[in-house]
């Protein structure tokens, strides 16, 4: 028997790992329609999506670059350090 959890609009359909072993064809068909969640022992463990959906997701990620603070102007290093300190202070005081 295949169980479906109630879903919100734009929410992923959810299947159990037991469903995956018994009804893989139905689950694959569902994943081709949109991302699905595979739960194990009631907790989300995996997301399954089509290759097209994956490529769109990866392709939409902004390009990121890394740099070293030793290469930054000194005033910018000071501003970044202050921003990090402020963020850490703010997150430690939140309930």
N, C-alpha and C positions, 0 to 999 in steps of 0.2 A: 504494500500500500504506500502511495506517495503522499506525503504531507506537505501542505503549503501553509506558511504563516501569513497572517493578514499583513498587507503592505500599505504603506503610505504612497501617495503620488510621488513618482520618481525614486522610490525606494527599491532596493534590490530584492529579487525573489530569494528565498532562503531554502536550502535543502540540507539534509543531514548527510553524514558520511555513509550511513546505511543506505539512504536513497541513492547515493552516487554508485554504490556497488550493484544495486538492483535495477535501477532505472537510468543508466548512463545515457541512453539515447534521448530520453525526454529532457534530461538535464542539459545535454549538449545543445539540443534544439532551443531550450530556454536561454542558454548563454549566447547563442547567436542572435537573439532578440535584444539582449541587454545584459550587463554584468549581473552575476548571481553570487550569492554568499553560500559557502559550504561550512556548516557548523559541525563541530565534534563535541559531544557531551554538552550540548546546549550553548556552546560559545563559538562565535565566528572564528574560523581558522584560515580560510582561503577565499579568494575571489577569483571567479572564472569569467573571462570575457573573450570575445572574438579577436582574431589577429587585427582586424581593421580597427576595433575599439582600442586595442592596446597601442597600435601605431599612432592613432590620433591622440591618445593620452601622452605618450612619450614625446610626440612631435610638438605638443602644445606647451611643454615645459620650457621656461625661460632658460637661456644659456647663462651659466654662472662661471665666474672666474675667481681665482684665489690670488691673494697677494700677501706680502709680508709687511708688517708694520715698519720694518727697518727701511722700506722703500717709500714710505709716506712722508709728506712734509710734517714737521714736528707739531704744528698747530692742529693738524688733522688727527695725529696720534692722540693728542690730548683730548680732543672732542670724542673720539671713539672710546677711549678709556672711561671718560665721564659717562657716556651713554650706557656702556656695559655696567658700570657701577650702579647707575640709577636703576637699570632694569633689574639687577640682582637684588637691590634693596627693596624695590617694589614687589617682586615675586616672593620675597621672604616674609613680607608683612601682610600679604593677602591671606584671608582665612582658608 
